[in-house]
């Protein structure tokens, strides 16, 4: 009876332990990410804060002459979700490289086992039921491959190149992020300038319309002139509404890139592009610019690492044609009694070498080699395309850069002359020399010229940003000549 109670308690304890282990769950508890957006669409979220590392990184971008723009870039380097994904991809590739590298060494495991079994009387050779107990403890490794042909080494090298490629991909994402943030910030500045111009134009046209109304009331001007004047007011009002919405969309685009709300003091103003200070100032670009500078671009570096990985995969595929030798070995001890498990004479060991020679696989290994070689040829073409694209992008930007001075000077002169033409036509109309159509034409020409000048100023600044990007994030002068960045405008 006592023995039965002991067995019952043992079974109950084992069942309780099993239930306890079954209830364990090592997976993290799921929580829905919070705080990505404000509570309502129109609400102003609390501005995000940049990390100290991002601030230092942004301050190193000397070509960004605007301090608020550098601070906005720092916010994006801290909170942008695409950049976070790229960083996590680096961590994943690093871990994958660690997994592959571990195959170069044997994996040692320790194992302890207890076994207790009862054999029924009908199945026992003695005709009586028997209970056997066995305890073992072992230390060993299983299926360790001796890398005679470099298969594992090549797989390890491929994983290393993929890890390095992920680092360059992250650099490329960060490079694009800085350029996109600068573009969005400068675009917001230009649209604010357009909005300010539209508002000023609307105010002046409303004053002119009010004056025309009084003149019409006393009979000194016709209804046609009044109607024509009204059209200019309506046009300006429509432009104000359009640019107001565009400015809001620009803010939304900037906040998406940053990953949160941007503080008001870091946003550009309507005078940012017309203040006489370049927001994106670059060192003078040396002529001619060596093509070797482009090989340092992160996208080209990533393509080269991918090519190296494909070369390594060919080596791994070729190694599969040769025999493989795997080793399994263990040392340990065993006993029927737990207290005698480590007693003398109870040591055990095993050593099992295994040689596998591929004889017939239906052409699988040869096909794997052909796949690896095709991937390598694809990687070569991708690398060459990346280099050619970099050369084309840089040549295009430099071609535009060479003419920006002339274009801005010509447009500035056009604005000044259209302003004079408008002033003269307005004076001639008030003096009764010309009709109002001449004033309308001069007014539209002036407004168009002013809008075009804002667009050209924006495009010239974006050209600087694009030039920095296509050169792989290097200061043009420093990248080609080794000159330290000084922030001098080109």
Residue, then its C-alpha position, 0 to 999 in steps of 0.5 A: x500500500x505504501x509503495x502504491x502511494x509512493x508511485x501515485x505521488x510520483x506520477x502526480x508530481x510528474x503530471x504537475x511538472x508536465x502541466x507547469x512546463x506546458x504552461x510556460x511561454x517564452x514568446x514576448x507578449x504582444x502589444x500594439x505599437x502606440x504613439x505613431x500618430x496623434x489622437x486625431x488627424x487634425x491634432x498637433x502632436x507633441x514634437x519629437x526629440x532627436x537623439x544625441x548621436x543623430x544630432x552629432x551626425x547631422x552637425x557633420x553635414x556641413x553642406x547644410x548651411x541652415x541650422x534648423x534644417x540640420x536639426x530636422x535631419x537629426x529628428x529624421x535620423x532618430x525617428x524615421x521608420x524606413x531607417x529603423x527597418x534598414x538598421x534592423x536588417x543589419x542586425x538580422x544579417x549580422x545574426x545570420x552571419x553568426x549562424x553560418x560562421x558557427x558551422x565552422x566549429x563543432x556544436x557540443x551538447x550535453x545530455x542527461x537521460x533517465x529511463x524506467x520501463x516495465x516489461x509485461x510477464x507475457x513479453x519477458x523471457x523469464x515469464x515474470x514481469x520486470x522493471x528496468x532502470x537506466x541513467x546516462x550522461x553524455x557530452x559530444x557533438x553530432x554531424x560535424x562536417x569536415x570542410x575539405x572542399x570549402x563548402x562551409x567556408x564559402x557559405x560563411x563568406x557569402x553570409x559575410x558579404x550579405x552582412x556587409x551589403x546590408x550595411x551599405x544598404x542602410x547607408x544608402x537608405x540614410x543617404x536618401x533620407x537626408x536628401x528627401x528631408x532636405x528636399x521636403x524642407x526646401x519644397x515647404x519653404x518654396x511653397x510658403x514663398x508662393x503662398x506669401x506671393x499669392x497673398x500679397x498679390x491678392x491684397x494688392x488686387x483687392x485694393x485695386x478692385x476697390x479703387x476701380x469700384x469707386x471709379x465705376x460708381x462715379x462713371x470714370x471707368x467702364x463695367x468691362x474694366x471692373x469685370x476684368x479687375x474682378x477676374x484678377x482678384x478671383x485668380x489670386x484668391x484661387x491661388x491662395x487657397x491652392x497654395x494653402x493646401x499645398x503648404x499643409x501637404x508639404x508639412x505632412x510629407x515632412x512629418x512622415x519623413x521625420x517620423x513625428x511632428x516637427x517643432x514650429x521653430x524648425x520649419x522654414x519661412x517664406x523668406x528662406x529661399x530669398x534670404x541671401x543665404x544658401x540652405x544647401x551650400x556645397x564646396x566647388x566641384x573640381x573639373x574634371x571630376x574623377x569617376x573613381x569617386x562614384x565607386x564609393x557610393x553605398x549602392x555601388x558598394x552594396x552591388x559589389x558585396x552582392x557580386x562577391x556573395x554570388x562568387x562564394x555561392x558558386x564555390x559552395x555549389x561546386x563543393x557539393x559534387x565531392x564527398x563529405x565527411x561528417x563526424x559524430x562522437x560522444x563520451x559519457x557514463x551510464x548506470x542502472x543506479x543514479x548514485x552509481x552513475x559516475x562510478x568507475x567502470x561506467x564510462x561510455x564513448x562512441x565515434x561514428x565517422x560518416x562519408x557520403x559520396x554523391x553518385x546519382x542525384x538526377x543532375x541536381x548538383x549540376x543544376x545548382x551550379x548552373x543556378x549559382x553561375x547565373x546568379x553571379x552573371x546577374x550580379x555582374x550586370x547589376x553591378x555594371x548597371x549601378x556604376x553606369x547609373x551613378x555616372x549618368x546621374x552625376x553627369x546630369x546634375x553637373x550639367x545642370x549645375x554649370x548653368x544655374x548661375x546664368x538661369x537665376x541671373x536671367x530670371x532675376x532680371x526678368x522679374x525686375x523688368x516685368x515689374x517696371x513694365x507693370x508700373x509703367x502700364x499701370x501709370x499709363x492706364x491711370x493717365x488714360x493713355x492705354x486700356x486696362x488689357x495692357x495692365x492685365x497682361x503686365x500684371x500676369x507676366x509679373x506674377x508668372x515671373x515671380x513664381x518662376x523665380x521661386x521655382x528656380x531658386x528651389x530647383x537650384x537648391x535641390x540640385x545641390x542636394x542631388x549632387x551631394x546624394x549622387x556623389x555618395x554623401x561626400x562633399x564634392x570638393x572633399x571627395x575628389x581632392x581630399x579638402x576638408x569641408x568648410x561649408x563654402x557655397x559653390 
